Amino acid sequence: MALKLIDHGSKEYKAMVEMRRAILRKPLGIDFDQAELDREHEDILIGCFEDEKLEGCCLLTKVDNNTVRLRQMAVLSGLQGKGFGRVLMQFAENLARDRGYTKITMHARKTAVGFYQKQGYRVVGDEFQEISIPHYIMEKDI
């Protein structure tokens, strides 16, 4: 398993968008719009690869000088529960810390709250609806 940064617009980025589309968006009947993808140019794009095949991804978006927001965490369905998400999270946290950030926040799907709690994140608010499903704001000081 190799973890690496992905360049916006690269073939790895295109694979990342397709993975996120298939896992996170298509089941909800929604897709990305080009403006949303264009905004990711400034994000920290992270991929988990095995023999050059993308198996998991996430991205970090700057909120302010101290905080980044984890977004679009996805792992291939056959690999979920095998530690890929945990390794991606650790890599993302280390990258954020190395770049001077002290906090990571996210809008976690209700179904993923337990996973993030195991990684040390805490719920900081009430349940809310986003993209038609329940979410919670979660955060962690890093």
C-alpha positions as CSV (number, residue, x, y, z in Angstrom):
1,M,0.0,0.0,0.0
2,A,1.4,3.4,-1.1
3,L,0.0,6.7,0.1
4,K,0.7,9.8,-2.0
5,L,-0.4,13.2,-2.9
6,I,-2.4,13.5,-6.1
7,D,-2.1,16.4,-8.5
8,H,-5.4,18.1,-9.5
9,G,-6.2,17.2,-13.1
10,S,-3.8,14.2,-13.3
11,K,-4.9,10.7,-14.3
12,E,-4.8,9.8,-10.6
13,Y,-7.1,12.7,-9.9
14,K,-9.6,11.5,-12.6
15,A,-9.5,8.0,-10.9
16,M,-10.1,9.7,-7.6
17,V,-13.2,11.6,-8.9
18,E,-14.6,8.4,-10.4
19,M,-14.1,6.5,-7.2
20,R,-15.8,9.2,-5.1
21,R,-18.6,9.4,-7.7
22,A,-19.2,5.6,-7.6
23,I,-19.0,5.2,-3.8
24,L,-20.3,8.5,-2.4
25,R,-22.5,10.2,-5.0
26,K,-24.1,7.7,-7.4
27,P,-25.9,5.7,-4.6
28,L,-27.6,9.0,-3.6
29,G,-28.5,9.8,-7.2
30,I,-26.3,12.9,-7.3
31,D,-23.1,13.9,-9.2
32,F,-20.4,16.5,-9.0
33,D,-20.7,19.8,-10.9
34,Q,-17.6,21.2,-12.6
35,A,-17.4,24.2,-10.3
36,E,-17.2,21.9,-7.3
37,L,-14.3,20.0,-8.9
38,D,-12.5,23.2,-10.0
39,R,-12.5,24.4,-6.3
40,E,-10.5,21.3,-5.4
41,H,-7.5,22.7,-7.1
42,E,-6.4,24.3,-3.8
43,D,-7.1,21.1,-1.7
44,I,-4.7,18.5,-0.5
45,L,-5.6,15.4,-2.5
46,I,-4.6,12.1,-1.0
47,G,-4.7,8.6,-2.5
48,C,-4.0,5.1,-1.3
49,F,-2.6,2.9,-4.1
50,E,-1.8,-0.8,-4.6
51,D,0.2,-1.5,-7.7
52,E,-0.8,1.9,-9.2
53,K,-4.5,1.1,-8.6
54,L,-6.4,3.6,-6.5
55,E,-8.0,1.9,-3.5
56,G,-8.9,4.8,-1.3
57,C,-8.8,8.5,-1.2
58,C,-9.7,11.7,0.8
59,L,-9.0,15.4,0.6
60,L,-8.3,18.2,2.9
61,T,-9.7,21.7,2.4
62,K,-8.3,24.7,4.3
63,V,-10.9,26.3,6.6
64,D,-8.5,28.8,8.3
65,N,-4.9,29.0,9.3
66,N,-5.3,26.4,12.0
67,T,-8.0,24.1,10.6
68,V,-8.6,21.8,7.6
69,R,-11.7,19.9,6.7
70,L,-11.5,16.3,5.8
71,R,-13.8,15.6,2.8
72,Q,-14.8,12.9,0.4
73,M,-13.2,9.9,2.2
74,A,-13.8,6.8,0.1
75,V,-12.4,3.2,0.2
76,L,-13.3,0.5,-2.4
77,S,-16.2,-1.5,-0.9
78,G,-14.3,-4.8,-0.9
79,L,-11.5,-3.2,1.1
80,Q,-13.6,-1.5,3.8
81,G,-12.8,-2.8,7.2
82,K,-9.3,-3.8,6.3
83,G,-7.4,-0.8,7.7
84,F,-7.2,1.4,4.5
85,G,-9.4,4.1,6.0
86,R,-7.4,4.2,9.2
87,V,-4.1,4.5,7.3
88,L,-5.5,7.2,5.1
89,M,-6.7,9.1,8.2
90,Q,-3.2,8.9,9.8
91,F,-1.5,10.1,6.6
92,A,-4.0,13.0,6.3
93,E,-3.5,14.0,9.9
94,N,0.3,13.8,9.6
95,L,0.2,16.0,6.4
96,A,-2.0,18.5,8.0
97,R,0.2,18.7,11.1
98,D,3.3,19.0,9.0
99,R,1.7,22.0,7.2
100,G,1.0,23.7,10.5
101,Y,-2.7,22.9,11.0
102,T,-3.8,22.0,14.6
103,K,-7.4,20.8,14.0
104,I,-9.3,18.6,11.5
105,T,-13.0,18.9,11.1
106,M,-15.5,17.1,8.9
107,H,-19.1,16.5,8.1
108,A,-19.3,12.8,8.8
109,R,-22.1,10.6,7.5
110,K,-24.0,9.1,10.4
111,T,-23.1,5.6,9.3
112,A,-19.4,6.5,9.6
113,V,-19.4,8.2,13.0
114,G,-18.2,5.1,14.8
115,F,-15.2,4.7,12.5
116,Y,-14.1,8.3,13.1
117,Q,-14.7,8.0,16.8
118,K,-12.2,5.1,16.8
119,Q,-9.7,7.5,15.2
120,G,-10.1,10.0,18.0
121,Y,-12.7,12.3,16.5
122,R,-15.6,13.7,18.6
123,V,-19.1,14.8,17.6
124,V,-19.5,18.5,18.1
125,G,-23.1,19.3,17.3
126,D,-26.5,17.9,16.5
127,E,-27.4,15.7,13.6
128,F,-28.1,17.6,10.3
129,Q,-29.1,16.7,6.7
130,E,-26.5,17.1,3.9
131,I,-26.9,15.6,0.4
132,S,-30.1,14.1,1.7
133,I,-28.6,11.9,4.5
134,P,-27.8,12.5,8.2
135,H,-24.4,13.9,9.1
136,Y,-22.6,15.1,12.2
137,I,-19.8,17.7,12.5
138,M,-16.8,16.0,14.0
139,E,-13.4,17.3,14.9
140,K,-10.0,16.4,16.3
141,D,-7.1,18.4,17.6
142,I,-3.9,17.2,16.0
